[in-house]
Amino acid sequence: RNQIATIVLDTDSGDLSKLKNVNTKIQTAPRVNIGAYVAKNPEVMEWFPYEHKIITSKMMQAGAGQIRAVSRLALYSAIAEGKLSKLDREINKLFGNSDGDFGENTGIIIVGSITGGTSAGSFIQVGMYIRDYFKNYMPGISVNINGVFVLPDILIKNNRLPNYQHDRIRANAYASLKELNATLSQEILDICDEVVTIEMQEDVKSLNVAVAASLMMYQFKNRG
């Protein structure tokens, strides 16, 4: 038990208040109107859809409401205000006073749904925050960060949501997975010693791994 901690992050204060048996609760969203927050922090206009009045008229602490950008804005605010120091403290409790020998199964699991707004809009950023925390403050500890996420079909097939929300949650999940793929692809490229491109026809956008690997091995074997 002393080697496990459960930390919950949410934008909705009401949902957080219902939770029991967790180590730490963090409400990422401040008690402020979204439009007012954006006006005071104009740097977020580079990525936040501030032109949509329906979004900016809402109170942030009411929850993301299936809008990924609101969750990201809330997390941005939480980091700026030092709210994630609670997460830092839990990490230190688990790892800070140890000799670093946790075995191969040591890890952090990010659990959530990528169909709504809160988790779908911040799971990548939370993972990167945790990764950077270990890199900067606990470089001697190797920790695997994994994710387990609910996909749209679970909610749709079990009739948990009305029909008009089905396209919304599918769109959120698709956008989340595309963003994850782009993030991982860039990180892999950043650690490569050399990047090789394969010339393709104009109407071919990509090759799968097997085909690309076969072409590379063929060229390597026959060069000279």
Number of C-alpha atoms within 10 A of each C-alpha: 4 6 9 11 14 13 14 17 20 23 28 20 19 13 12 15 10 7 10 9 6 10 13 15 18 18 23 28 28 21 13 13 16 22 20 13 19 17 13 9 11 11 10 15 12 8 10 16 14 18 10 10 11 9 19 19 12 18 18 26 21 17 23 27 16 20 19 22 20 27 28 27 24 26 26 16 17 19 13 10 12 11 16 18 13 15 20 16 13 17 18 15 15 13 17 14 8 11 9 13 11 14 9 9 8 14 14 18 13 17 14 18 19 28 31 25 24 28 27 28 29 24 22 18 14 17 17 12 15 17 17 13 14 18 14 10 12 17 11 12 17 17 20 12 14 11 12 11 15 16 18 22 13 11 15 16 9 8 10 9 13 9 10 8 14 15 12 16 25 18 15 23 23 17 17 21 13 11 14 14 12 12 12 12 11 11 11 10 11 11 9 8 6 7 8 6 7 9 7 10 7 6 6 8 7 11 11 7 9 9 10 13 12 11 12 14 11 10 11 10 8 7 7 5
